[in-house]
């Protein structure tokens, strides 16, 4: 491959050297110093995120869904963000769909050459019945992952809204996305290890995108997750407290309301309707 990888911010040499000679304290402090720069890089792309959120919400209000596509760490981060939306916001499992090159087995173990297939992402999305109301966000630290490039290209060809989260400027992935988000965090502490600052930046952006979208779709009331799934004891206790604080009823009454109505939103609405 003739590409000059060193020209990419994500592949450029670390500003630190002789890492194996450093003390553990020094290593940890140096990594922490690098990590502190990530939120500042994310802050610079908030306008790009805002534009994409508006477009996603517009389509989801009409029944569209949000797809994340990526490979390796980027793909895993998309899967994590998608999988956390149903329990957090009580939305259907197919509202936000995370797809990783190589399929679900690649979440735990790398699948050889999976990210190099330009056609597979579109096939993966077609299996979920993707259509023109949906949005596809490609996630690729390098901005050069064929799986993501091909998926975005096909989505564009089918009139589907596209965005991306990349950590290099002027990448092939960003060129395919109608709404690119380019978070340039600079050299990694360990040269080329994009699971570090790049991964942190992508996680922050995903948090911001999905949270803003869900708030705009009405899945938060005040500052509470009123539609969260009551899937374990901790969440039930949290829900009881939320109902109590919103209505003034006792914990016992709040628990009965939750049992009857199934969510904080419905329990509070039942009290306030009286």
C-alpha positions as CSV (number, residue, x, y, z in Angstrom):
1,X,0.0,0.0,0.0
2,X,1.5,3.3,-1.1
3,X,-0.4,5.6,1.2
4,X,1.6,7.8,3.5
5,X,0.0,6.9,6.8
6,X,2.3,9.2,8.8
7,X,0.5,12.1,7.2
8,X,-2.6,11.2,9.1
9,X,-3.0,12.8,12.5
10,X,-4.1,9.5,13.9
11,X,-0.9,7.8,12.6
12,X,1.6,10.5,13.4
13,X,4.3,9.8,15.9
14,X,3.5,10.2,19.6
15,X,5.0,13.3,21.3
16,X,6.3,11.0,23.9
17,X,9.1,8.4,23.5
18,X,11.0,5.7,25.4
19,X,7.7,4.7,27.0
20,X,9.0,1.4,28.3
21,X,11.5,3.3,30.4
22,X,8.9,5.5,32.2
23,X,7.6,4.8,35.7
24,X,3.9,3.8,36.0
25,X,3.1,7.2,37.6
26,X,4.7,9.0,34.6
27,X,2.8,6.8,32.1
28,X,-0.5,7.4,33.8
29,X,0.1,11.2,34.1
30,X,1.1,11.5,30.5
31,X,-1.9,9.6,29.3
32,X,-4.1,11.8,31.5
33,X,-2.5,14.9,30.1
34,X,-3.3,13.8,26.6
35,X,-6.9,12.8,27.5
36,X,-7.5,16.3,28.8
37,X,-7.2,17.7,25.3
38,X,-10.0,15.5,23.9
39,X,-13.0,17.5,25.1
40,X,-11.5,20.7,23.7
41,X,-11.3,19.0,20.3
42,X,-14.9,17.9,20.6
43,X,-16.0,21.4,21.5
44,X,-14.8,22.7,18.2
45,X,-17.2,20.4,16.2
46,X,-20.4,21.1,18.2
47,X,-21.8,23.1,15.2
48,X,-21.3,20.1,13.0
49,X,-23.0,17.9,15.6
50,X,-25.9,20.3,15.9
51,X,-26.6,20.3,12.2
52,X,-26.6,16.5,12.1
53,X,-28.9,16.2,15.2
54,X,-31.5,18.4,13.6
55,X,-31.5,16.2,10.5
56,X,-31.7,13.0,12.4
57,X,-34.5,14.2,14.6
58,X,-36.5,15.4,11.6
59,X,-36.4,11.9,10.0
60,X,-36.9,10.0,13.2
61,X,-40.1,11.9,13.9
62,X,-41.3,10.5,10.6
63,X,-40.4,7.0,11.6
64,X,-36.8,6.9,10.5
65,X,-34.0,5.1,12.4
66,X,-30.4,5.7,13.2
67,X,-27.7,3.4,11.9
68,X,-24.1,3.4,13.1
69,X,-21.5,1.5,11.0
70,X,-17.9,1.0,11.8
71,X,-15.0,-1.5,12.3
72,X,-12.9,-2.4,15.3
73,X,-13.0,0.0,18.2
74,X,-15.2,2.5,16.2
75,X,-17.7,-0.2,15.4
76,X,-17.8,-1.4,19.0
77,X,-18.4,2.1,20.2
78,X,-21.4,2.4,17.8
79,X,-22.8,-0.9,19.0
80,X,-22.4,0.2,22.6
81,X,-24.2,3.5,22.1
82,X,-27.0,1.8,20.1
83,X,-27.5,-0.9,22.7
84,X,-27.8,1.6,25.5
85,X,-30.7,3.5,24.0
86,X,-33.5,1.0,24.7
87,X,-32.8,0.6,28.4
88,X,-32.0,4.3,28.9
89,X,-34.9,5.8,26.9
90,X,-37.4,2.9,26.6
91,X,-37.2,3.0,22.8
92,X,-37.6,0.0,20.5
93,X,-34.4,-2.0,19.8
94,X,-34.5,-1.1,16.2
95,X,-34.6,2.7,16.6
96,X,-30.8,2.9,16.9
97,X,-28.9,0.1,15.2
98,X,-25.1,-0.5,15.6
99,X,-23.4,-2.5,12.9
100,X,-19.8,-3.7,13.1
101,X,-17.6,-5.1,10.3
102,X,-17.5,-8.8,10.7
103,X,-20.8,-9.1,12.5
104,X,-21.5,-9.4,16.2
105,X,-18.7,-11.9,16.8
106,X,-16.3,-9.0,16.0
107,X,-17.5,-7.2,19.1
108,X,-15.3,-9.5,21.1
109,X,-12.7,-10.8,18.6
110,X,-11.3,-9.1,15.5
111,X,-12.5,-10.6,12.2
112,X,-9.7,-10.7,9.7
113,X,-10.1,-8.4,6.7
114,X,-13.7,-7.6,7.6
115,X,-13.2,-3.8,7.5
116,X,-11.7,-4.0,3.9
117,X,-15.0,-5.1,2.3
118,X,-16.7,-2.0,0.8
119,X,-19.9,-3.9,0.0
120,X,-20.7,-5.5,3.3
121,X,-22.0,-2.5,5.2
122,X,-24.8,-1.9,2.7
123,X,-25.7,-5.6,2.8
124,X,-25.7,-5.5,6.6
125,X,-28.0,-2.4,6.5
126,X,-30.3,-4.0,3.9
127,X,-30.8,-6.9,6.3
128,X,-32.5,-4.4,8.6
129,X,-34.7,-2.9,5.8
130,X,-33.0,0.4,5.6
131,X,-34.9,3.1,3.8
132,X,-34.9,6.8,2.9
133,X,-36.1,8.0,6.3
134,X,-33.2,6.4,8.0
135,X,-29.8,8.0,8.8
136,X,-26.4,6.3,8.6
137,X,-23.5,7.6,10.7
138,X,-20.1,6.1,9.7
139,X,-17.6,5.9,12.6
140,X,-13.9,5.6,11.6
141,X,-11.0,7.1,13.5
142,X,-8.7,7.0,10.4
143,X,-11.5,8.1,8.0
144,X,-10.3,5.5,5.5
145,X,-12.1,2.3,6.5
146,X,-13.5,0.6,3.3
147,X,-16.5,-0.9,5.1
148,X,-17.6,2.6,6.2
149,X,-16.8,4.3,2.9
150,X,-18.8,1.8,0.9
151,X,-21.7,1.9,3.3
152,X,-22.0,5.7,3.2
153,X,-21.6,5.7,-0.6
154,X,-24.5,3.3,-1.1
155,X,-26.6,5.1,1.5
156,X,-26.1,8.4,-0.5
157,X,-27.0,6.6,-3.7
158,X,-30.3,5.5,-2.2
159,X,-31.1,9.0,-0.9
160,X,-30.4,8.3,2.8
161,X,-29.0,10.9,5.1
162,X,-25.3,10.3,6.0
163,X,-23.0,11.6,8.7
164,X,-19.7,10.5,10.1
165,X,-17.4,10.7,13.1
166,X,-13.7,10.7,12.1
167,X,-10.4,11.9,13.7
168,X,-8.5,13.0,10.6
169,X,-9.3,16.1,8.5
170,X,-10.2,15.7,4.9
171,X,-10.7,11.9,4.9
172,X,-12.4,9.7,2.4
173,X,-15.1,8.9,4.9
174,X,-15.8,12.6,5.5
175,X,-16.0,13.1,1.8
176,X,-18.8,10.6,1.5
177,X,-20.8,12.0,4.5
178,X,-23.3,14.8,4.0
179,X,-22.8,15.8,7.6
180,X,-19.2,15.1,8.6
181,X,-17.9,15.5,12.1
182,X,-14.1,15.7,12.1
183,X,-12.6,15.6,15.6
184,X,-8.9,15.9,15.2
185,X,-7.3,14.9,18.5
186,X,-3.7,14.6,17.2
187,X,-1.1,11.9,17.9
188,X,-2.0,9.1,20.2
189,X,0.1,8.4,23.3
190,X,1.1,5.0,21.8
191,X,1.6,5.8,18.1
192,X,-1.4,4.8,16.1
193,X,-3.4,3.3,19.0
194,X,-6.7,5.0,18.1
195,X,-8.6,3.2,20.9
196,X,-7.1,5.9,23.1
197,X,-7.8,9.6,22.4
198,X,-9.6,8.9,19.1
199,X,-11.9,6.3,20.8
200,X,-12.6,8.7,23.7
201,X,-13.5,11.5,21.2
202,X,-15.8,9.2,19.3
203,X,-17.5,8.0,22.6
204,X,-18.0,11.6,23.6
205,X,-19.6,12.6,20.3
206,X,-21.8,9.5,20.3
207,X,-23.0,10.3,23.8
208,X,-23.8,13.8,22.7
209,X,-25.5,12.9,19.5
210,X,-27.8,10.1,20.9
211,X,-28.6,12.1,24.1
212,X,-29.5,15.2,22.1
213,X,-31.6,13.2,19.7
214,X,-33.5,11.4,22.4
215,X,-34.2,14.6,24.3
216,X,-35.5,16.2,21.1
217,X,-37.7,13.2,20.6
218,X,-39.3,13.7,24.0
219,X,-37.7,10.8,25.8
220,X,-36.5,12.9,28.7
221,X,-38.7,14.9,31.0
222,X,-37.0,17.7,33.0
223,X,-33.7,15.9,33.5
224,X,-35.1,12.4,34.1
225,X,-35.1,9.2,32.1
226,X,-38.8,8.8,32.5
227,X,-39.1,6.0,29.9
228,X,-36.2,3.9,31.1
229,X,-36.7,0.1,31.3
230,X,-37.2,-1.1,34.9
231,X,-35.0,-4.1,34.3
232,X,-33.2,-4.5,37.6
233,X,-33.5,-3.6,41.3
234,X,-31.3,-0.5,41.0
235,X,-33.4,0.9,38.3
236,X,-36.7,0.2,40.1
237,X,-35.4,2.1,43.1
238,X,-34.3,5.0,40.9
239,X,-37.8,5.0,39.3
240,X,-39.5,5.0,42.7
241,X,-37.4,8.0,43.8
242,X,-38.3,9.8,40.5
243,X,-42.0,9.2,40.9
244,X,-41.8,10.3,44.6
245,X,-39.9,13.5,43.8
246,X,-42.3,14.4,40.9
247,X,-45.6,13.7,42.7
248,X,-44.9,13.7,46.5
249,X,-46.4,10.2,46.9
250,X,-44.8,7.7,49.3
251,X,-42.3,5.1,48.1
252,X,-45.0,2.4,48.6
253,X,-47.5,4.2,46.4
254,X,-44.8,5.0,43.8
255,X,-43.9,1.3,43.6
256,X,-47.5,0.3,43.1
257,X,-47.9,2.9,40.4
258,X,-44.8,1.7,38.6
259,X,-46.0,-1.9,38.8
260,X,-49.4,-0.9,37.4
261,X,-48.3,1.5,34.7
262,X,-44.8,0.2,33.7
263,X,-42.8,3.5,33.5
264,X,-42.0,6.6,35.4
265,X,-43.8,8.7,32.7
266,X,-47.0,6.7,32.9
267,X,-46.9,6.6,36.7
268,X,-46.5,10.4,37.0
269,X,-49.1,11.1,34.4
270,X,-51.6,8.8,36.2
271,X,-51.1,10.8,39.5
272,X,-51.3,14.2,37.7
273,X,-54.4,13.2,35.8
274,X,-56.4,12.8,39.1
